């Protein structure tokens, strides 16, 4: 089996070796770029993540560069964020662990400390010390610590092994008028304002391109994470982009008017990154991963627009929730050995990225047992399945006062448990997503054996990692 995996890896990386070989005929380590957007839902694209679900896109949006990635790479139509909100997802990505294991299912995790846990840049440098790593853009609100005021230096990108970064950044860095700390301006979150560098999209892109250029000139392999602040509120766009949408009328979905122009500018930033890859001539040895930190956010719409399809249609609910609209997100990879235009319907999660990057960098030693993710290379190269310690995907949000709940995805089936108290099950919902992507038909009573099996697996995992238990609260009615 070990020899088979080694051969499979060699086959996947063969295009890299053929295009960029050293004088000693050894393969050149690939560059890896991870583009992470903020609050971009599964349907927030001009082309669908799954061609079999054409309604999972919106023609009102203009995303030619994201669409290009989809055409030239593989779309993971069942790709998931680690959590239904930003910081737990970002913390999970950096360490390849579920938020449940990190006891970080909300913004603050007062029990998780980065020290002693393998991060993405540390893993890459373990695989190959020549890697240079950079992170530009939004880092997270509280990556480690007990409050929003805790700027723990141990959670700084530099402490995790990044050679370059923007430091400890969050929503406020990219403009956000918090309704608690800035009541006078809170209304501006939902009014799209003109800005020459909206949500810092173009300055972040510029720093990322500069990093790429320097590494290419020095012929060093690199990992670059570009974590955009868009399309999170507050809404901003360039004036020319605002003018473009002024004549298009209202969006055909329950989407606030500022989303489309901000997404348009974000797509332009992605296009600049892709153009830089082309100009530098490194496309043949560069993997580009693209995803979002959670689903599209909810929006209060006027009565006359509530009959429109929802923001994340055909998915159920929004950011904050563990239903598909909150956690199923755009998930694309382009690179050597990845078939253009491919669609992969196997469930994958962002905590799979660390082991994937490690494998791409040539890592051979086993990763720590605490890493929940599995390498996506077998899916990318179409030669096998993802291997994880727990075959299913697990999501956990017990601290959400409105709806303490957890979920597990295994094959086509997904189970959602609503908690009434610590390990007290108030409700079980079982869905066959291959037939019911909108999670409308609860099969828990029709398939009690399947519901019991998945409940047992979910609870066993949560208890094995000493996950936080559900708060005793009354579930919110939808």
JOVENGI-V365289 format. One record per residue. N is the residue number from 1. SS is DSSP state (2 for helix, 1 for strand, 0 for the rest). Layout:
n:N ss:SS
n:N ss:SS
//
This chain:
n:1 ss:0
n:2 ss:2
n:3 ss:2
n:4 ss:2
n:5 ss:2
n:6 ss:2
n:7 ss:2
n:8 ss:2
n:9 ss:2
n:10 ss:2
n:11 ss:2
n:12 ss:2
n:13 ss:2
n:14 ss:2
n:15 ss:2
n:16 ss:2
n:17 ss:2
n:18 ss:2
n:19 ss:2
n:20 ss:0
n:21 ss:1
n:22 ss:0
n:23 ss:0
n:24 ss:0
n:25 ss:0
n:26 ss:0
n:27 ss:1
n:28 ss:0
n:29 ss:0
n:30 ss:0
n:31 ss:1
n:32 ss:1
n:33 ss:1
n:34 ss:1
n:35 ss:1
n:36 ss:1
n:37 ss:1
n:38 ss:0
n:39 ss:0
n:40 ss:0
n:41 ss:0
n:42 ss:0
n:43 ss:0
n:44 ss:0
n:45 ss:0
n:46 ss:0
n:47 ss:0
n:48 ss:0
n:49 ss:0
n:50 ss:0
n:51 ss:0
n:52 ss:0
n:53 ss:0
n:54 ss:0
n:55 ss:0
n:56 ss:0
n:57 ss:0
n:58 ss:0
n:59 ss:0
n:60 ss:0
n:61 ss:0
n:62 ss:0
n:63 ss:0
n:64 ss:2
n:65 ss:2
n:66 ss:2
n:67 ss:2
n:68 ss:2
n:69 ss:2
n:70 ss:2
n:71 ss:2
n:72 ss:2
n:73 ss:0
n:74 ss:1
n:75 ss:1
n:76 ss:1
n:77 ss:0
n:78 ss:0
n:79 ss:1
n:80 ss:1
n:81 ss:0
n:82 ss:0
n:83 ss:0
n:84 ss:0
n:85 ss:0
n:86 ss:2
n:87 ss:2
n:88 ss:2
n:89 ss:2
n:90 ss:2
n:91 ss:2
n:92 ss:2
n:93 ss:2
n:94 ss:2
n:95 ss:2
n:96 ss:0
n:97 ss:0
n:98 ss:0
n:99 ss:0
n:100 ss:0
n:101 ss:0
n:102 ss:0
n:103 ss:0
n:104 ss:0
n:105 ss:0
n:106 ss:0
n:107 ss:0
n:108 ss:0
n:109 ss:1
n:110 ss:0
n:111 ss:0
n:112 ss:0
n:113 ss:0
n:114 ss:0
n:115 ss:0
n:116 ss:0
n:117 ss:0
n:118 ss:0
n:119 ss:0
n:120 ss:2
n:121 ss:2
n:122 ss:2
n:123 ss:2
n:124 ss:2
n:125 ss:2
n:126 ss:2
n:127 ss:2
n:128 ss:0
n:129 ss:0
n:130 ss:0
n:131 ss:0
n:132 ss:1
n:133 ss:1
n:134 ss:1
n:135 ss:1
n:136 ss:1
n:137 ss:1
n:138 ss:0
n:139 ss:0
n:140 ss:0
n:141 ss:0
n:142 ss:0
n:143 ss:0
n:144 ss:0
n:145 ss:1
n:146 ss:0
n:147 ss:0
n:148 ss:0
n:149 ss:0
n:150 ss:0
n:151 ss:0
n:152 ss:0
n:153 ss:2
n:154 ss:2
n:155 ss:2
n:156 ss:0
n:157 ss:2
n:158 ss:2
n:159 ss:2
n:160 ss:2
n:161 ss:0
n:162 ss:0
n:163 ss:0
n:164 ss:1
n:165 ss:1
n:166 ss:0
n:167 ss:0
n:168 ss:0
n:169 ss:0
n:170 ss:0
n:171 ss:0
n:172 ss:0
n:173 ss:0
n:174 ss:0
n:175 ss:0
n:176 ss:0
n:177 ss:0
n:178 ss:0
n:179 ss:0
n:180 ss:0
n:181 ss:0
n:182 ss:0
n:183 ss:2
n:184 ss:2
n:185 ss:2
n:186 ss:2
n:187 ss:2
n:188 ss:2
n:189 ss:2
n:190 ss:2
n:191 ss:0
n:192 ss:0
n:193 ss:1
n:194 ss:1
n:195 ss:0
n:196 ss:0
n:197 ss:0
n:198 ss:2
n:199 ss:2
n:200 ss:2
n:201 ss:2
n:202 ss:2
n:203 ss:2
n:204 ss:2
n:205 ss:2
n:206 ss:2
n:207 ss:2
n:208 ss:2
n:209 ss:2
n:210 ss:2
n:211 ss:2
n:212 ss:2
n:213 ss:2
n:214 ss:2
n:215 ss:2
n:216 ss:2
n:217 ss:2
n:218 ss:0
n:219 ss:0
n:220 ss:0
n:221 ss:0
n:222 ss:1
n:223 ss:1
n:224 ss:1
n:225 ss:1
n:226 ss:1
n:227 ss:1
n:228 ss:0
n:229 ss:0
n:230 ss:0
n:231 ss:0
n:232 ss:0
n:233 ss:0
n:234 ss:0
n:235 ss:0
n:236 ss:1
n:237 ss:1
n:238 ss:0
n:239 ss:2
n:240 ss:2
n:241 ss:2
n:242 ss:2
n:243 ss:2
n:244 ss:2
n:245 ss:2
n:246 ss:2
n:247 ss:0
n:248 ss:0
n:249 ss:0
n:250 ss:0
n:251 ss:0
n:252 ss:0
n:253 ss:1
n:254 ss:0
n:255 ss:0
n:256 ss:0
n:257 ss:0
n:258 ss:2
n:259 ss:2
n:260 ss:2
n:261 ss:2
n:262 ss:2
n:263 ss:2
n:264 ss:2
n:265 ss:2
n:266 ss:2
n:267 ss:2
n:268 ss:2
n:269 ss:2
n:270 ss:2
n:271 ss:2
n:272 ss:2
n:273 ss:2
n:274 ss:2
n:275 ss:2
n:276 ss:2
n:277 ss:2
n:278 ss:2
n:279 ss:2
n:280 ss:2
n:281 ss:0
n:282 ss:0
n:283 ss:2
n:284 ss:2
n:285 ss:2
n:286 ss:1
n:287 ss:1
n:288 ss:1
n:289 ss:1
n:290 ss:1
n:291 ss:1
n:292 ss:1
n:293 ss:0
n:294 ss:0
n:295 ss:0
n:296 ss:0
n:297 ss:0
n:298 ss:0
n:299 ss:0
n:300 ss:0
n:301 ss:0
n:302 ss:0
n:303 ss:2
n:304 ss:2
n:305 ss:2
n:306 ss:0
n:307 ss:0
n:308 ss:0
n:309 ss:1
n:310 ss:0
n:311 ss:0
n:312 ss:0
n:313 ss:0
n:314 ss:0
n:315 ss:0
n:316 ss:0
n:317 ss:0
n:318 ss:0
n:319 ss:0
n:320 ss:0
n:321 ss:0
n:322 ss:0
n:323 ss:0
n:324 ss:2
n:325 ss:2
n:326 ss:2
n:327 ss:2
n:328 ss:1
n:329 ss:0
n:330 ss:0
n:331 ss:1
n:332 ss:1
n:333 ss:1
n:334 ss:1
n:335 ss:0
n:336 ss:0
n:337 ss:0
n:338 ss:0
n:339 ss:0
n:340 ss:0
n:341 ss:0
n:342 ss:1
n:343 ss:1
n:344 ss:1
n:345 ss:0
n:346 ss:0
n:347 ss:0
n:348 ss:1
n:349 ss:1
n:350 ss:2
n:351 ss:2
n:352 ss:2
n:353 ss:2
n:354 ss:2
n:355 ss:2
n:356 ss:2
n:357 ss:2
n:358 ss:2
n:359 ss:2
n:360 ss:2
n:361 ss:0
n:362 ss:0
n:363 ss:0
n:364 ss:0
n:365 ss:0
n:366 ss:0
n:367 ss:0
n:368 ss:0
n:369 ss:0
n:370 ss:0
n:371 ss:0
n:372 ss:0
n:373 ss:0
n:374 ss:0
n:375 ss:0
n:376 ss:0
n:377 ss:2
n:378 ss:2
n:379 ss:2
n:380 ss:2
n:381 ss:0
n:382 ss:0
n:383 ss:0
n:384 ss:0
n:385 ss:0
n:386 ss:0
n:387 ss:0
n:388 ss:0
n:389 ss:0
n:390 ss:0
n:391 ss:0
n:392 ss:0
n:393 ss:1
n:394 ss:1
n:395 ss:1
n:396 ss:1
n:397 ss:1
n:398 ss:0
n:399 ss:0
n:400 ss:0
n:401 ss:0
n:402 ss:0
n:403 ss:0
n:404 ss:0
n:405 ss:1
n:406 ss:1
n:407 ss:1
n:408 ss:1
n:409 ss:1
n:410 ss:1
n:411 ss:0
n:412 ss:0
n:413 ss:1
n:414 ss:1
n:415 ss:1
n:416 ss:1
n:417 ss:1
n:418 ss:1
n:419 ss:1
n:420 ss:1
n:421 ss:1
n:422 ss:0
n:423 ss:0
n:424 ss:1
n:425 ss:1
n:426 ss:1
n:427 ss:1
n:428 ss:1
n:429 ss:1
n:430 ss:1
n:431 ss:1
n:432 ss:1
n:433 ss:0
n:434 ss:0
n:435 ss:0
n:436 ss:0
n:437 ss:0
n:438 ss:0
n:439 ss:0
n:440 ss:0
n:441 ss:0
n:442 ss:0
n:443 ss:0
n:444 ss:0
n:445 ss:0
n:446 ss:0
n:447 ss:0
n:448 ss:2
n:449 ss:2
n:450 ss:2
n:451 ss:2
n:452 ss:2
n:453 ss:2
n:454 ss:2
n:455 ss:2
n:456 ss:2
n:457 ss:2
n:458 ss:2
n:459 ss:2
n:460 ss:2
n:461 ss:2
n:462 ss:2
n:463 ss:2
n:464 ss:2
n:465 ss:0
n:466 ss:0
n:467 ss:0
n:468 ss:0
n:469 ss:0
n:470 ss:0
n:471 ss:0
n:472 ss:0
n:473 ss:0
n:474 ss:0
n:475 ss:0
n:476 ss:0
n:477 ss:0
n:478 ss:0
//
